[in-house]
Amino acid sequence: MFETSNINLKKAALKNNLSFIQNLIGEDCKMSSVVKGNAYGHGIEEYVVMAEECGVNHFSVYSTDEAQRVFNVKNTNTSIMIMGSVDDDGLAWAIDNDIEVWVFDEERLNKALQLAENLRKKAKLHIEIETGMYRTGFENGEIKNVIQTLQGNLEHHTLVGICTHFASAESISNYYRIKEQIKRFKRVLKQFEKATLHPVYRHACCSAALLRFPEMRMDMVRVGILQYGFWPSTETFIDYTQKNKTMDEPLHRIISWKSHVMSVKHVKTGEYIGYGTSYLAQSDTKIGIVPVGYGHGFARSLSNQGRALINGIRVAVIGTVNMNSLAVDLSEVESVKKEIA
Ligand SMILES: *Cc1c(COP(=O)(O)O)cnc(C)c1O
């Protein structure tokens, strides 16, 4: 009630984006909603609850603490997948709670199988393959061993996935590199097939990849940025509009951030506005002070760069963003109501 600003998530926008994605990927492909990084800033708890209401039942995070936050609010039948960092305690917790984990080295694979045995649970594993991003994943030379280890421990694991991650599928300059990654991934999938190790999901695509490389959608796509209503890059948007012969924007932004103008001032030509000398009034300028700053997450790098909507008019952030406030240029806005929260 006493907040200086608040963040709203629009469910209708999320529904729109999810059905756009669903139409692309079809019935036979599962969508995992990527909610790492506090759901790309949307608020992990709020977002997960809303996405579940829209039919999402699989979420991807990067670390155990993020998984815990999803776990605390999710429905019983919703799955969580950890794609990155898990320590030993986290791994035990994950296995005990049926949380899916990516494994990308033999140490972790053995640890997971050992914990599963101790806990008398099956570890839900996704085997990550290194195909050319060089972040995490089993290398070519390790695959044989991994297959043997998995075959020798069938009672201690469920092979939920075999996966890889592309390095910048949103950029055409990476086309050759991605093509190479695709070849390597397919080769490894064949090795698993030959060994009759069949995963529930073969998955490789993030948002950009599912747009650019439809044949790689396979059984599951891991969708982050697109579900929030943003294109991975201008290139991917142009590619989409050309292929579909439309300039209509099919995605809607989910997040909006509202505040108010707490003070209005008239500044004379030649005066500096805010800290330092980063903004010099070039003419008599009407400014407004908004009680939102970098302390609330409005990036300091948006000093003299950011934009805000005041009465529906797009105005410039001027001067440096302060910890608790920022200034906007109101010269184009006729009547501004000052509000004190
Ligand atoms: C972040 C991430 C994604 C989602 O990427 P978007 O481009 O936001 O769709 C998918 N897979 C992995 C491994 C990731 O780290």
The ligand as an SDF file (V2000), in Angstrom:
LIG
                    3D

 15 15  0  0  0  0  0  0  0  0999 V2000
   18.6650  -19.5070  -20.5130 C   0  0  0  0  0  0  0  0  0  0  0  0
   18.6140  -20.8170  -21.1620 C   0  0  0  0  0  0  0  0  0  0  0  0
   17.5720  -21.1390  -22.0550 C   0  0  0  0  0  0  0  0  0  0  0  0
   16.4990  -20.1370  -22.4650 C   0  0  0  0  0  0  0  0  0  0  0  0
   17.0310  -19.2120  -23.3650 O   0  0  0  0  0  0  0  0  0  0  0  0
   16.0930  -18.1220  -24.0930 P   0  0  0  0  0  0  0  0  0  0  0  0
   16.9660  -17.6130  -25.1760 O   0  0  0  0  0  0  0  0  0  0  0  0
   15.7780  -17.0700  -23.0850 O   0  0  0  0  0  0  0  0  0  0  0  0
   14.8960  -18.8370  -24.5890 O   0  0  0  0  0  0  0  0  0  0  0  0
   17.5440  -22.4170  -22.5780 C   0  0  0  0  0  0  0  0  0  0  0  0
   18.4990  -23.3310  -22.2580 N   0  0  0  0  0  0  0  0  0  0  0  0
   19.5150  -23.0560  -21.4100 C   0  0  0  0  0  0  0  0  0  0  0  0
   20.5190  -24.0860  -21.1120 C   0  0  0  0  0  0  0  0  0  0  0  0
   19.6170  -21.7980  -20.8480 C   0  0  0  0  0  0  0  0  0  0  0  0
   20.6390  -21.5190  -20.0230 O   0  0  0  0  0  0  0  0  0  0  0  0
  1  2  1  0
  2  3  1  0
  2 14  2  0
  3  4  1  0
  3 10  2  0
  4  5  1  0
  5  6  1  0
  6  7  2  0
  6  8  1  0
  6  9  1  0
 10 11  1  0
 11 12  2  0
 12 13  1  0
 12 14  1  0
 14 15  1  0
M  END
$$$$
